[in-house]
Amino acid sequence: MSTATTADLVILGGRVITMTGEPPAPEETSGIAITDGRVAGIGGRESLERFIGETTTLIDLPGAIIMPGFVDSHIHPVLGLDLTRGADLSGCRTVAEVRARLLAELETLGDDDWLLGWGLDPNAFEGREITGRVLDEIAGDRPAFIRMFDAHAAVASARALELAGVDGGEQFTDGSRVVTDAAGQPTGYLLEMQALGLVLPLIPELTFEHKANELYEVLSRMARAGFTAGQVQDLAPDAIELLQRIEETRDLPIRLRMSPWFEPGTAVEEVDRLEALQGRRGRRWVVEGVKLMIDGTVDNGTAWLHEPDCFGESTASLWLEPGQYREALTELDRRGIPTTTHAIGDAGIDFVARAIAGLPHRNATHRIEHIETMTDDTLELFRSAGIMASMQPTHCTLYTRADGSDNWSIRLGEERAARGFRTGDLVRAGVPLALGSDWPVAPCDAVGILADALLRRPHDDPDAAPVHPDQALEALDALRGFTTHPFTTIGRRGGVLEVGAVADVTVLDRDPLTVEADELGRARVLLTLVDGRVVADAPVQAQPEPAAG
């Protein structure tokens, strides 16, 4: 056997899903060969024997499904280190459950520690006003700060507001707000980033080494979930230094594409700083693109809707002068810098889509994130103007309900809620749609996200009614959202397995294109490879049984 054909690694399974769009070869494709981090061959067991030599590592997983590595197009792993401090409240459905978890967290704290929590769903307040009263009752003189699930809002105790000097009269350069009562006193509810920033600097920081270790573990969990790459929709102040520290001793578990924020209300000259960051890189990370935001969230009343929500809120952009967003986008495009824009309300989505469509020259790709409630006219603009889309299926399945009893649906009302999370309509219109988790807003569970995209309900709750099932994705379209379309939406070709392609690979124990959607949610990730190297694997006993027949 010629050493020229010897592979570093050969993986044998039951089927290879290449995502190239090419029909399968006459011979069964059940394995791949990898050399120098790239795919050297794809084929059946017999055809791959020529790649196997004395130095080849052979992994045999009978019945396993080998496919391109999953890409999460919207994550916040560095910011998430601070966003997930304290008690995990993400499963709480009532105030009583919130109280119980906070009391348990309180038992673990030292005398000078803040009471912290994260992931709080506004539905847990059971229709009552969101205030810091529950924190005051539990924490007393101890400062307390709880982040809402969407990371765009928080609840602070009276003691925390006192320490921060918050009196309710604060003014901001964007649409942030300190919520006040009828007497003008702050209630403890803080909306959007500048308002949160009044209190955040007072919370004791995590040490740099702790953050570096935690970041590596977060990325490792993503690799174990089957992700080989992710687009980070921010550039936290210490992100580059943390990535560099990790790479001093080891590789990152997944690839990262970091897109720093252009904050609402910032002068167009900010483009100079953001351009200077472009191209900074390590072995598995790069700064590329810019993230903008046009509005906040429906749940907090800070989205931008054509008409006020049912509480009279969500009436404006986060940009006090929305025309400044268009100026920033135009300048970024002129310099060839790609963008992603957070847009949730129908007016915000429409404004961003029209800004993209109206660019004098399309020198870069521009993608819209979230797209929670959208009109037919804007959908047509996506189609006709070739605008790219990115959505998170579990934002629908985890935080809304088919009967409209959730906070999101109540705020929007029946008509606008019926236009929610239109993944199916976008795909049918031919719009490239990348999928993601928005971790830590929702879990970075790849197979769970795929299953929810098909079911339009939580995959692990068969009794839940689907939310607008006509917007469910077909299995192939959902898989494109984690493989080819994350690349298409940034103007590249990728997310395929073919000879010469980078060997970023995900291996599952069942076929996402043929298995029932409920069963897909229970799929196990057997292997995750980046650059042809195993970054995550399942225990030996978790390997699949040989395929029948």
C-alpha positions as CSV (number, residue, x, y, z in Angstrom):
1,M,0.0,0.0,0.0
2,S,1.3,3.4,-0.9
3,T,2.0,5.7,2.0
4,A,0.7,8.6,-0.1
5,T,-2.8,7.2,0.4
6,T,-2.5,6.4,4.1
7,A,-5.0,8.4,6.2
8,D,-4.5,9.8,9.7
9,L,-8.0,8.7,10.6
10,V,-10.8,6.5,9.1
11,I,-14.3,6.6,10.5
12,L,-16.7,3.8,9.5
13,G,-20.4,4.1,10.2
14,G,-23.7,3.4,8.5
15,R,-24.1,6.4,6.3
16,V,-22.4,9.6,5.3
17,I,-24.6,12.7,4.8
18,T,-22.4,15.0,2.6
19,M,-24.8,18.0,2.2
20,T,-23.3,18.6,-1.2
21,G,-26.5,18.1,-3.0
22,E,-24.9,15.4,-5.1
23,P,-26.7,12.0,-5.5
24,P,-25.1,9.2,-3.6
25,A,-22.4,7.2,-5.3
26,P,-23.3,3.8,-6.7
27,E,-21.3,2.2,-3.8
28,E,-22.7,2.8,-0.4
29,T,-21.1,5.7,1.4
30,S,-20.6,4.6,5.0
31,G,-17.3,6.2,6.0
32,I,-14.7,8.9,5.5
33,A,-10.9,9.1,5.5
34,I,-9.1,12.1,6.9
35,T,-5.6,13.3,6.3
36,D,-3.9,16.5,7.5
37,G,-7.3,17.8,8.8
38,R,-9.1,17.4,5.5
39,V,-11.4,14.8,4.0
40,A,-9.3,12.5,1.8
41,G,-12.0,10.0,0.8
42,I,-15.7,9.1,1.2
43,G,-17.1,5.7,0.4
44,G,-18.0,2.3,1.5
45,R,-15.9,0.1,3.7
46,E,-14.2,-1.7,0.9
47,S,-13.2,1.5,-1.0
48,L,-11.8,3.0,2.2
49,E,-9.4,0.1,2.9
50,R,-6.8,1.7,0.7
51,F,-6.5,4.6,3.1
52,I,-5.8,2.3,6.1
53,G,-2.2,1.8,7.0
54,E,-0.1,1.0,10.1
55,T,-0.4,4.6,11.4
56,T,-4.1,5.1,10.7
57,T,-6.5,5.4,13.6
58,L,-9.6,3.4,12.8
59,I,-12.9,4.2,14.5
60,D,-15.7,1.8,13.7
61,L,-19.2,2.8,14.7
62,P,-21.7,0.5,12.9
63,G,-24.9,2.2,12.0
64,A,-23.7,5.7,12.9
65,I,-24.5,8.7,10.8
66,I,-21.5,10.8,9.7
67,M,-22.2,14.4,8.6
68,P,-20.7,17.9,8.4
69,G,-20.0,19.5,11.7
70,F,-22.9,21.5,13.2
71,V,-22.5,25.3,13.3
72,D,-24.4,27.4,15.9
73,S,-24.9,30.8,14.2
74,H,-25.7,32.7,17.4
75,I,-23.9,32.2,20.7
76,H,-22.5,34.3,23.6
77,P,-20.0,32.0,25.3
78,V,-17.8,34.8,26.9
79,L,-20.6,37.1,28.0
80,G,-22.4,34.0,29.1
81,L,-19.8,33.4,31.9
82,D,-21.3,36.5,33.6
83,L,-24.8,35.9,32.3
84,T,-25.1,32.5,34.1
85,R,-23.8,33.4,37.5
86,G,-25.7,32.3,40.6
87,A,-29.0,30.3,40.7
88,D,-30.2,28.7,37.5
89,L,-33.9,29.9,37.3
90,S,-34.5,28.8,33.7
91,G,-36.9,26.0,34.7
92,C,-39.0,28.1,37.1
93,R,-42.6,28.4,36.2
94,T,-44.0,30.2,39.3
95,V,-42.8,32.8,41.8
96,A,-42.8,30.1,44.5
97,E,-40.2,28.1,42.5
98,V,-38.1,31.2,42.0
99,R,-38.2,31.8,45.7
100,A,-37.2,28.3,46.5
101,R,-34.2,28.3,44.2
102,L,-33.0,31.7,45.5
103,L,-33.3,30.5,49.1
104,A,-31.2,27.5,48.2
105,E,-28.6,29.7,46.6
106,L,-28.6,32.0,49.6
107,E,-27.5,29.1,51.8
108,T,-24.3,28.8,49.8
109,L,-23.2,32.4,50.0
110,G,-20.7,34.2,52.2
111,D,-21.5,37.3,54.2
112,D,-20.3,39.7,51.4
113,D,-21.6,37.8,48.4
114,W,-24.3,39.1,46.2
115,L,-27.4,37.0,45.6
116,L,-27.3,36.3,41.8
117,G,-29.5,34.3,39.4
118,W,-30.1,34.0,35.7
119,G,-32.5,32.5,33.1
120,L,-35.7,33.9,34.6
121,D,-38.7,33.6,32.3
122,P,-41.2,36.5,32.8
123,N,-44.0,33.9,32.6
124,A,-42.9,32.8,36.1
125,F,-44.4,36.1,37.5
126,E,-47.8,34.6,36.5
127,G,-49.1,37.8,35.0
128,R,-48.1,40.0,37.9
129,E,-45.9,43.1,37.6
130,I,-42.2,42.3,37.4
131,T,-40.4,44.0,40.3
132,G,-37.6,43.4,42.8
133,R,-39.9,42.8,45.7
134,V,-39.3,39.1,45.9
135,L,-35.5,39.8,46.0
136,D,-36.0,42.3,48.9
137,E,-38.0,39.7,50.8
138,I,-35.4,37.0,50.4
139,A,-32.1,39.0,50.4
140,G,-32.9,41.8,52.9
141,D,-29.8,44.0,53.1
142,R,-27.8,41.7,50.8
143,P,-27.7,43.1,47.2
144,A,-29.4,40.9,44.7
145,F,-29.4,40.9,40.9
146,I,-31.3,38.4,38.7
147,R,-31.0,38.3,34.9
148,M,-34.1,37.6,32.8
149,F,-33.8,34.7,30.3
150,D,-33.3,36.9,27.2
151,A,-30.3,38.8,28.8
152,H,-31.9,42.1,27.8
153,A,-33.4,42.8,31.3
154,A,-32.8,42.2,34.9
155,V,-34.4,42.5,38.3
156,A,-32.4,44.2,41.1
157,S,-33.1,44.5,44.8
158,A,-33.6,47.8,46.5
159,R,-30.2,47.4,48.2
160,A,-28.5,46.9,44.8
161,L,-30.2,50.0,43.4
162,E,-29.1,52.0,46.5
163,L,-25.5,51.0,46.1
164,A,-25.6,51.9,42.4
165,G,-27.2,55.3,43.1
166,V,-30.2,54.5,40.9
167,D,-33.1,56.9,41.5
168,G,-35.3,56.4,38.4
169,G,-34.3,59.6,36.7
170,E,-31.5,58.2,34.6
171,Q,-31.2,59.1,30.9
172,F,-29.5,56.9,28.3
173,T,-28.2,57.3,24.8
174,D,-30.3,54.3,23.6
175,G,-33.7,53.0,24.5
176,S,-32.7,51.5,27.8
177,R,-34.9,52.3,30.8
178,V,-35.2,52.1,34.5
179,V,-38.8,51.1,35.2
180,T,-40.5,53.3,37.8
181,D,-43.8,53.2,39.7
182,A,-46.5,55.9,39.8
183,A,-44.4,57.9,42.3
184,G,-41.3,57.8,40.1
185,Q,-39.4,55.3,42.2
186,P,-37.5,52.5,40.6
187,T,-39.3,49.1,40.8
188,G,-36.1,47.1,40.4
189,Y,-36.9,46.2,36.7
190,L,-34.0,47.3,34.4
191,L,-34.5,47.2,30.6
192,E,-31.6,46.9,28.1
193,M,-27.9,47.1,28.4
194,Q,-27.2,50.7,29.6
195,A,-29.7,50.3,32.4
196,L,-28.2,47.0,33.4
197,G,-24.8,48.7,33.3
198,L,-25.8,50.9,36.2
199,V,-25.6,47.9,38.6
200,L,-23.3,45.4,36.9
201,P,-20.0,47.2,37.7
202,L,-20.7,46.7,41.4
203,I,-20.9,42.9,41.3
204,P,-17.6,41.3,42.2
205,E,-15.9,40.1,39.1
206,L,-14.8,36.5,38.4
207,T,-11.1,36.0,38.3
208,F,-9.4,35.9,34.8
209,E,-8.2,32.3,35.4
210,H,-11.7,31.2,36.5
211,K,-13.2,32.7,33.4
212,A,-10.6,31.0,31.1
213,N,-11.3,27.6,32.6
214,E,-15.1,28.1,32.5
215,L,-15.0,29.3,28.9
216,Y,-13.1,26.2,27.9
217,E,-15.7,24.1,29.6
218,V,-18.6,25.9,28.0
219,L,-17.0,25.4,24.5
220,S,-16.4,21.7,25.4
221,R,-20.1,21.3,26.2
222,M,-20.9,22.8,22.8
223,A,-18.5,20.3,21.2
224,R,-20.2,17.4,23.1
225,A,-23.5,18.6,21.7
226,G,-22.2,18.2,18.2
227,F,-21.1,21.7,17.4
228,T,-17.8,22.3,15.6
229,A,-18.1,26.1,15.2
230,G,-20.2,29.0,16.4
231,Q,-20.6,32.7,15.6
232,V,-20.2,34.7,18.7
233,Q,-22.5,37.7,18.5
234,D,-20.3,40.0,20.6
235,L,-16.7,40.7,21.6
236,A,-16.6,40.9,25.4
237,P,-13.9,43.2,26.7
238,D,-11.6,40.4,27.7
239,A,-12.6,37.8,25.1
240,I,-9.4,38.0,23.0
241,E,-7.2,37.7,26.1
242,L,-9.2,34.7,27.3
243,L,-9.0,32.9,24.0
244,Q,-5.3,33.6,23.8
245,R,-4.8,32.2,27.4
246,I,-6.6,29.0,26.4
247,E,-4.5,28.6,23.3
248,E,-1.3,28.9,25.2
249,T,-1.8,25.4,26.4
250,R,-4.5,23.7,24.3
251,D,-6.8,24.1,21.3
252,L,-10.3,25.5,21.5
253,P,-12.9,22.7,21.4
254,I,-14.8,24.5,18.6
255,R,-14.1,27.3,16.0
256,L,-15.3,30.8,16.9
257,R,-16.2,33.7,14.6
258,M,-16.3,36.8,16.8
259,S,-18.5,39.7,15.8
260,P,-18.0,42.8,18.0
261,W,-21.0,45.1,18.8
262,F,-21.8,48.4,17.2
263,E,-23.8,49.8,20.1
264,P,-27.0,51.8,19.5
265,G,-26.4,55.5,19.6
266,T,-22.7,55.2,18.9
267,A,-21.3,57.7,16.3
268,V,-20.5,56.3,12.8
269,E,-16.8,56.9,13.6
270,E,-17.0,53.7,15.7
271,V,-16.5,51.9,12.4
272,D,-12.8,52.8,12.5
273,R,-12.3,50.9,15.7
274,L,-14.3,47.9,14.5
275,E,-12.5,47.8,11.2
276,A,-9.1,47.7,13.0
277,L,-10.3,44.6,14.9
278,Q,-11.2,42.6,11.8
279,G,-8.9,39.7,11.1
280,R,-7.4,39.3,14.5
281,R,-7.1,35.6,15.0
282,G,-5.8,32.6,16.8
283,R,-5.7,29.0,15.8
284,R,-9.4,28.4,16.0
285,W,-10.9,31.9,16.4
286,V,-11.1,35.0,14.3
287,V,-12.7,38.5,14.6
288,E,-14.9,38.9,11.6
289,G,-18.0,41.0,11.1
290,V,-20.0,43.4,13.3
291,K,-23.2,42.8,15.3
292,L,-25.8,45.6,15.5
293,M,-29.1,45.8,17.3
294,I,-32.2,47.7,16.2
295,D,-34.5,46.9,19.1
296,G,-34.9,44.9,22.3
297,T,-37.3,42.1,23.1
298,V,-41.1,41.6,23.0
299,D,-41.1,40.1,26.5
300,N,-39.6,43.3,28.0
301,G,-41.7,45.8,25.9
302,T,-38.5,47.0,24.1
303,A,-39.1,45.5,20.7
304,W,-39.9,47.9,17.8
305,L,-43.5,47.2,16.5
306,H,-45.5,49.0,13.9
307,E,-48.2,49.4,16.5
308,P,-47.8,49.4,20.4
309,D,-48.0,46.0,22.1
310,C,-51.1,45.3,24.2
311,F,-49.5,47.0,27.2
312,G,-48.8,50.2,25.1
313,E,-45.0,49.4,24.8
314,S,-42.5,48.3,22.2
315,T,-43.0,51.5,20.2
316,A,-39.5,52.5,19.2
317,S,-36.0,51.5,18.1
318,L,-33.1,51.2,20.6
319,W,-31.5,53.8,18.4
320,L,-33.0,57.2,19.5
321,E,-32.3,58.3,15.9
322,P,-32.9,55.2,13.8
323,G,-31.3,56.9,10.8
324,Q,-27.9,56.5,12.5
325,Y,-28.3,52.8,12.2
326,R,-28.6,53.2,8.4
327,E,-25.5,55.4,8.3
328,A,-23.5,52.8,10.3
329,L,-24.7,49.9,8.1
330,T,-23.8,51.9,4.9
331,E,-20.3,52.7,6.2
332,L,-19.7,49.1,7.3
333,D,-20.8,47.8,3.9
334,R,-18.7,50.4,2.1
335,R,-15.7,48.9,3.9
336,G,-16.7,45.4,3.1
337,I,-17.5,44.4,6.7
338,P,-20.3,41.9,7.0
339,T,-23.0,42.4,9.7
340,T,-25.6,40.6,11.7
341,T,-28.5,42.7,13.2
342,H,-30.7,41.8,16.1
343,A,-34.3,42.6,15.0
344,I,-37.3,41.2,16.8
345,G,-40.3,43.4,16.3
346,D,-42.1,43.8,12.9
347,A,-41.1,47.4,12.5
348,G,-37.5,46.7,13.5
349,I,-37.2,43.8,11.1
350,D,-38.8,45.9,8.3
351,F,-36.5,48.8,8.9
352,V,-33.4,46.7,8.8
353,A,-34.5,44.8,5.7
354,R,-35.2,48.0,3.9
355,A,-31.8,49.4,5.0
356,I,-30.0,46.3,3.6
357,A,-32.1,46.4,0.4
358,G,-31.3,50.1,0.0
359,L,-27.5,49.8,0.2
360,P,-25.8,51.5,-2.8
361,H,-23.5,48.5,-3.2
362,R,-23.7,45.2,-1.5
363,N,-20.0,44.8,-0.6
364,A,-20.6,42.3,2.2
365,T,-23.2,40.0,3.5
366,H,-25.8,41.3,5.9
367,R,-28.0,38.9,8.0
368,I,-30.9,39.6,10.3
369,E,-31.1,37.7,13.6
370,H,-34.2,36.5,15.5
371,I,-37.0,37.7,13.3
372,E,-39.8,37.0,15.9
373,T,-42.9,38.6,14.3
374,M,-42.8,39.7,10.7
375,T,-45.3,41.0,8.1
376,D,-45.9,39.5,4.7
377,D,-44.5,42.6,3.0
378,T,-41.2,42.2,4.9
379,L,-41.1,38.5,4.0
380,E,-41.4,39.4,0.4
381,L,-38.5,41.9,0.8
382,F,-36.3,39.1,2.2
383,R,-37.0,37.1,-0.9
384,S,-36.7,39.9,-3.5
385,A,-33.7,41.6,-2.0
386,G,-31.7,38.4,-1.2
387,I,-31.5,39.1,2.5
388,M,-30.1,36.4,4.8
389,A,-31.8,35.2,8.0
390,S,-30.8,33.6,11.3
391,M,-33.3,32.2,13.8
392,Q,-33.4,30.1,17.0
393,P,-36.2,27.5,16.9
394,T,-36.2,27.0,20.7
395,H,-37.0,30.6,21.4
396,C,-40.5,29.7,20.0
397,T,-40.8,26.2,21.5
398,L,-39.5,27.0,25.0
399,Y,-40.9,30.5,25.7
400,T,-44.3,30.6,23.8
401,R,-47.4,28.4,24.0
402,A,-49.9,27.3,21.4
403,D,-52.8,28.7,23.5
404,G,-51.3,32.2,23.6
405,S,-51.1,32.2,27.4
406,D,-47.4,33.1,27.5
407,N,-46.1,36.7,28.1
408,W,-44.8,37.0,24.5
409,S,-48.1,36.2,22.9
410,I,-50.2,38.2,25.3
411,R,-48.1,41.3,24.6
412,L,-48.3,40.9,20.8
413,G,-52.0,39.9,20.6
414,E,-53.4,37.2,18.4
415,E,-52.7,38.7,15.0
416,R,-49.1,39.5,15.5
417,A,-48.4,36.3,17.5
418,A,-49.8,34.4,14.5
419,R,-47.0,35.9,12.4
420,G,-44.4,34.6,14.9
421,F,-41.2,32.7,14.2
422,R,-41.9,32.1,10.5
423,T,-39.1,29.7,9.8
424,G,-41.2,27.7,7.3
425,D,-42.3,30.7,5.3
426,L,-38.7,32.0,5.0
427,V,-37.5,28.6,3.7
428,R,-40.4,28.3,1.3
429,A,-39.5,31.8,0.0
430,G,-36.0,30.6,-0.8
431,V,-34.3,32.6,2.0
432,P,-31.1,31.0,3.4
433,L,-31.8,30.4,7.0
434,A,-29.1,29.7,9.6
435,L,-30.1,28.2,12.9
436,G,-28.7,28.7,16.4
437,S,-29.3,28.5,20.2
438,D,-28.4,32.1,21.4
439,W,-26.8,30.4,24.4
440,P,-27.2,31.1,27.3
441,V,-30.7,32.4,26.3
442,A,-31.5,28.8,25.3
443,P,-29.6,25.5,25.7
444,C,-26.9,24.7,23.2
445,D,-28.5,21.3,22.4
446,A,-28.0,20.7,18.7
447,V,-30.3,17.6,18.3
448,G,-32.9,19.2,20.5
449,I,-33.0,22.4,18.4
450,L,-33.3,20.3,15.2
451,A,-36.1,18.3,16.7
452,D,-38.0,21.4,17.9
453,A,-37.6,23.0,14.5
454,L,-39.5,20.0,13.1
455,L,-42.1,19.7,15.9
456,R,-42.7,23.4,16.8
457,R,-42.9,22.2,20.4
458,P,-40.4,21.0,23.0
459,H,-39.2,17.7,21.8
460,D,-39.2,16.3,25.3
461,D,-42.8,17.3,26.0
462,P,-45.1,15.2,23.8
463,D,-48.2,16.6,25.5
464,A,-47.4,20.1,24.4
465,A,-49.4,21.5,21.5
466,P,-47.2,22.7,18.6
467,V,-47.0,26.5,18.1
468,H,-48.1,27.3,14.5
469,P,-47.2,23.9,13.1
470,D,-47.4,25.3,9.5
471,Q,-44.1,26.9,10.2
472,A,-42.3,23.6,11.0
473,L,-39.2,22.9,8.9
474,E,-38.6,19.7,6.9
475,A,-35.7,17.6,8.2
476,L,-33.3,18.6,5.3
477,D,-34.0,22.3,5.7
478,A,-33.3,22.1,9.4
479,L,-30.1,20.3,8.8
480,R,-29.1,22.9,6.2
481,G,-29.6,25.4,9.0
482,F,-26.8,23.8,11.0
483,T,-24.5,22.9,8.1
484,T,-24.5,24.7,4.8
485,H,-26.6,27.8,5.5
486,P,-24.4,29.2,8.3
487,F,-21.8,29.6,5.5
488,T,-24.2,30.7,2.8
489,T,-25.4,33.5,5.0
490,I,-21.9,34.9,5.4
491,G,-21.1,34.5,1.7
492,R,-19.1,31.3,1.8
493,R,-19.4,27.7,0.8
494,G,-19.0,25.2,3.6
495,G,-20.8,22.8,5.8
496,V,-20.2,19.9,3.4
497,L,-18.2,16.7,3.4
498,E,-16.3,16.2,0.1
499,V,-12.7,15.4,-0.8
500,G,-10.6,18.4,0.2
501,A,-13.1,19.9,2.7
502,V,-12.0,20.8,6.2
503,A,-12.7,17.7,8.4
504,D,-15.2,19.3,10.8
505,V,-17.5,16.3,11.5
506,T,-20.4,15.4,13.7
507,V,-21.4,11.7,14.2
508,L,-24.8,10.8,15.5
509,D,-26.3,7.5,16.5
510,R,-29.4,8.0,14.3
511,D,-30.2,9.6,11.0
512,P,-31.6,13.2,11.3
513,L,-33.1,12.9,7.8
514,T,-35.2,9.8,8.3
515,V,-35.8,9.3,12.1
516,E,-39.1,10.5,13.7
517,A,-38.7,14.1,15.1
518,D,-39.4,12.9,18.7
519,E,-36.7,10.3,18.3
520,L,-34.3,12.8,16.8
521,G,-34.4,14.8,20.1
522,R,-33.0,11.7,21.9
523,A,-30.1,11.2,19.4
524,R,-26.6,10.9,20.9
525,V,-23.6,12.6,19.6
526,L,-21.0,9.9,19.2
527,L,-18.1,12.0,17.9
528,T,-17.3,15.6,17.2
529,L,-14.2,16.4,15.1
530,V,-12.5,19.7,14.4
531,D,-9.7,19.7,11.9
532,G,-9.9,16.0,11.8
533,R,-9.2,15.7,15.5
534,V,-11.6,14.3,18.0
535,V,-12.8,17.0,20.4
536,A,-15.7,15.1,21.9
537,D,-16.8,11.5,22.0
538,A,-19.4,9.3,23.7
539,P,-18.6,6.5,26.1
540,V,-18.0,3.2,24.4
541,Q,-21.2,1.7,25.7
542,A,-23.2,4.5,24.0
543,Q,-22.1,3.4,20.5
544,P,-25.0,2.3,18.3
545,E,-25.9,-1.3,17.6
546,P,-25.2,-2.6,14.1
547,A,-27.9,-1.7,11.6
548,A,-30.5,-4.4,11.0
549,G,-30.1,-6.4,7.9
